[in-house]
Amino acid sequence: MQKLAIIITHPIQYYAPVFKLLQERQNILINVFYTWGEAAQHKFDPGFGKNISWDIPLLDGYPYEWVHNIASDPGSHHAKGIDNPGLIEQVLHWQPDAILIYGWFYKSHLKAIRYFKGKVPVIFRGDSTLLDDSGGLRSVVRSFFLRWVYSKVDHALYTGTNNKRYFKKFGLKEARLTFAPHAVDNDRFAAARDNEAEALRTQLGIGKNEILILFAGKFQPKKAPDLLLTAFTELRIPGAHLLFTGNGVLENELKNKATGHKNIHFTEFKNQNDMPVIYQACDLFCLPSKGPGETWGLAVNEAMACGKAIIVSNKSGCAVDLVKPGLNGYIFDIGQPAMLREYLFELASSKSSLQGFGEQSRIIIKDWNFTKIAAAIEDVVVSYNCHL
């Protein structure tokens, strides 16, 4: 079997299950190299503003190695935070037939891309888009640099429509692109947690026939939770509630603006085992991101797996692929906040309509799963090595 070395910063709940699945399928052999180092298991997340340790197993069921990181400020929040002088030698020792690298931004990852180009097939996984491209000289300079980076890549796995456009702009032709959808553990989120969800609604004082709108994630400017808060308070929809779940730099500002509104609620960051309950307790999920840097928005996948209606901004990379206007939700233009108010009012005025939209979400998201990612990776690895 062909051997694939996977280079990624740290264990992530959206990728570790794919590695486990690849190991179970045994169509290729894998070994994962975690470049943040062992300290990544208890990392500080600047977006949430706290140390995060996931409460689901992320290292079970597949082979991996920690790579020593000498960065003075280790982490994935800046390019020099991943600095592994021994990475290439460690990967070479395993003698891979191909490598898969997640992200070029980090010092060691870019070095590995350059080193392995021409030696073994270099496969790349990233989820950048062109949604924040504002043109100008800076954009031109960046374009030249990105064309150079992707000239070192043999093949890219794209997450969706916007990501594919990005790769094509910077020189990767159709034959060098394979669809590997952004996905979450649909089964885990879809598993019924009705009693817990109902208990949460009761705790928040939300009646059975009332509507709960949810924002879940980091309270940071690019995700624009304040935009949703403003729209909700302006509408004053009878029987509607708004829940913010998470933490972040905008937390105090949001809570101050919500003062006096008894139908606006806040809960702290919830770990992975609790998140399905949060989604299942709501009726409508909203991701009002304005960017820059909202590459996809995997919370939308999670909410859809729980069978929820969706409102998302056009700055979210997932919007064009996952949200079918009038079927399972709506997409609003970030430059037209009146659209957000219009869609919130329409959906939050009819519980039965929300249920129908939610069922469509559940149907749509079934095809966005880990099995398709694993199959795409295997196909690319086998295809390249068949032609060597």
N, C-alpha and C positions, 0 to 999 in steps of 0.2 A: 504493500500500500504506500501511496505517496505521503510524505511527511510535511505538515504545515506548521511553521512556527508563527505564533500569534503574539504580536507586540502591542501592549495596551497599558495605560497608566496604572489602573487599580481595579479591583473587583467592582462591577457595576451590575445592578439588578436586571438591567435590560440586555446584558451581553453574557453574563455567566451561564444562564440557562441554555444559551445557544452552544456554548463550549461543551456543556454537559451532554447536550443532544448529539453533537458531533462525535463525542467519545462513545456514546451508546450505539450510534448507527454503524460505526466502524467501517465507513467507506474510505476514510482517510485517517491517518494518525495525526494527532495534534499535541502541541505543548505550548502553554501560555506563559509568556514572560511579562511579569508585572513590574513596570519600571519606576513606579513611585517608591517601591520598597515595602518591606513588611509593615512599616508604620502606617501605611494607607488603610489598614484595617480599622483604625480609630482616628480618622482624619477630621480636621477642622473644616467645615464647609462655610466659606465666607458669605454665601448667599443666604443661608439660614442663620448664620451668626453663632453657630454652636458646633461642638464635636458630634459627629454622626457615626453610629455603629449600627448597621442594618440588622434587623432581627429575623432575617431569613438566611439560610445557608448560601453563601456565594462561592465557596471554595470546594464544594463536594462534587464528586463524580467525574473529575477530569484532571489531567496532570498539569501542574504549573510550577513555576520557579519565581522566587523573588529576585529582583536585580538590585544590587547595591546602588543607592542614589546618594551622591556626594553634595547635592545642592544645599546651600546654606539656608535657603527658605524652600524646602521641598513642597511640591504640590502642583496641581494642574491649572492653577490660576495665572501662571506666567511661564514664558518660554524656558527660562533658566531653572525652573523648579523641577525639571526632570533631566538629570545629568548623570549618566551611567557610563563611566569609562570602560567598564567590562562587558557592556551589553553585546557588542558584536562577537567578541570571543565566546561568550556564553551561548549565544545562538548557534554559532558555527560548530561548537562542540556537539550540539544535538544533530547536526548534519541534515538540515531541512531541504526539501525539494522546492519549497516556495515559502514566502513569508507574507503574512497579512498584518498590516500596520494600521492602527486606529489613530488618525490624526498626525499631521506633519508639523504642527506648531511647536512642539517641544524639541529642545536641543538634540537629545539623543535619538528621537524618532526621525528627524530630518537627516541626521548623520547616517542612520541605518538605511533609510531609503536610498541615499546616495551610494553607500557602500555596496548594497546588494544588487543594485541595478546592473544588469548584464551578467550577473552570476547565477541568480535564480529568479523566477518570476516574482515581481513585487506587486502585491495586491493591496489596494488602499480602501479604507472605509472612513468616510466622513459624512457630515450632513449639512454642510454650508449651503447657502442659497445666494441669490442675487437680489433679494428683497430689500436690502439696505443700501444697495449701490446707488450713490447720488451723483456719480460722474465726477468730472474735474480732474486736475493733474494727479491728485493722490490716487484716484481710481485707475488712471493710466499706468502709473508706476507699479501699483499693486498687481495689475493685470500682467505686466511683463514678468514680475516675480512669480506669480502663480503658474504661468505657462512654463516657466523654468522648472518649478517644483513638479508639476504633473508630467513633464517630459521624462522624469525619472521613474514614473509609475507605469507598469505594464497593463494593469487592469484596475478599474474602480467598481465598487459595489454601491449603487445609488439607492437612497432611501425612499425617494418619491419624485414627483414631477419637477419641483423646484430645485432639488439637488441635482437632478439629471441635467437641467439647463445650465447650472453652474459648471459642472464638469465639462460639458460641451463647449462652453464659452472659453475655457482655458485649455483647450486642445485635445481633449479625449474624444475620439470618434465613437460612433455607435458600436462598432465591433469590440471596443475595449471597455464597454459598460454592461453591467448586469444588474438587474433589479433584485435587491435584497431588502424587503420592506422593513421600515421601522416598526417594531412590535413590542408588546408587553406580554405578560403571562395571562392571556385571555381567560383561561380556565380558572386561575386563582381569583381573578377579580369577579368572574361571573358566578362563582360558587355562592349559593344563597346564604346571606347573613341577616335574614329578615328580622329576627328578634332583636339583634344588636342594633340594627338600623332604626327600628321603631323606638327602642329605648333611648337612643341618641336624640331623636326628634322630640320625644317626651321630655327629656332633660332640658332641651332648649325651649320648650314651650310651644312647639309647632304642632298644630292639629292635623288629624289624618287627612282632611280635605284641603289643607293649606299647602302652598307651594314653596319649596325651598330651592333657592338658587345658590350654587356653590362656586367659589374660587378656591383652588387648592394649589399651593406651590410657594415659591419664594416671594416675599413682599419686597420686590425690587422694581426700580423704574421701568426696566424693559418689559416687564409683564403687566404694567399699568393697572394694578388692582384699584388704584384711586379713580380711574376712569369708570370702572364698574360701580364703585361706591357712589360717585356723583350721579350717574345715570339712574341708579336705583332710588336714591333719596329724592330726586326730582320727580320721578314717576308716582311715588306713593301708591303702589298697587295694593288694593285691599286683599288681605289674606296671603300676602307674599312675604317671605323672609329671605335674608341674605346671610350666608355663612362664609367667613374667611378662615381657612385652615392653613397654618404655616407660621413662619417667622421671617424676619428680615428687616432691612433698614427703614422701610416705610411703616413699620408696625405702629409706632407711637402716633404718627400722622394720621393713619387710618382710624385708629381708635379714638383720637380726638375729634375727627370729623363725624364719627358715628355716635358721639355722645348725645343722649336724648332719644335715640332711635331704638326702641325696644325690640324691633324686628330685625336688627342687625347683630350678628353673633360672631364671636371669635373663639377658635380653639388653637392650641399650640401645635407645633410640628407633630405629625403622627407618623409612626414608623410603618414599614411595609405591611405588617400583619393587620394593622388598624385601618389602612386606607380603603380597602373594599367596603368597609362599614360606612365610611364617610361618603363615598360615592353613592352607595345604595340608599343612603338616607335622603339624598337630594332628588330633585325632579328635573333640574336643568343645570348643566355645567357651562360656565363661561370662562374663556381665556381671551382677555382683551389686549393682548400684547401689542406694544408699539415698537419694540426693538430699541436699538439695534441688537442683533444677535439672538433673536428667537428662532433658532434654526428649524425646529419641528414642533415641539409641544407634546411630549408623550403623555401628559396628563389627559389629553383628549382621547388617546387610545384607551386609557384606563377607564375613563368615564363611559366611553362607548361600549366597552366590554361589560360594563354594569347595566347597559341598556338605558342610557340617558340621552336626552336631547342636548344639542350643542349649539352655542353661539361662540364664534371665534373671529378674530380680526384677520384682515388680509395680510398682516405682517407675520402671521404664524405659518411656518413652512408646511404644516400638515393640512391647511385649510382646503386647498384645491383638490386634494386626494380623498380626504375623509368626510368632508361636510358637503352634502348634496342639498343645496338651498330648496326649502319647501318640503324636503323628504325627511331628513333627520336633524335639520337645524338651519342656521343661517350664517353667512359670512358678511361682516360689516367692514366698511372702509374706515381705517383708523383716522382719516382726515375728516370724517363726517360722524361725529358723536350722536347726531340725531338718528342715524341708522341703528345704533346700538339701543337707544331708547325705544325705537319703534319695534325692534325684534323682541326686546325684553317684555314690552307691554303685550305684544301679540301672544307670545308663548306662555307668559306667566298669568294669562287671563283664562286659560283652559287646561285643566289637569288631564282631560281625556286626550287632547291634542298632543300633550307632552308624552303621554304613554305611547301613542302611535309613532311619534318621532323616535322615541327611545328604542322601540322594537326594530326600527329600520337601522339605527346605529348598531345594534347587536348583530344584525345580518351583515352589514357592510364590513365590520371589523373582523369577522371570522377569517377572511382571506389575508389579514395582516397578522402573521403568526411566526413563531420561532422555526417551525418546520421549513417554511419557505426560505428563511435566511440560511439555515444549515444546508439545504439542497443547493442553493445558489453558490455558497462557498465551495462545496464539493465539486460542483460542475466546473467552476473556474479552475480549481486546482488540477483536476483530472484532465481537463481540456488542454491546459498549457503544457503539462508534462507529457501528454500524448504526442505533442508536436516537437518535443525537444530531440 
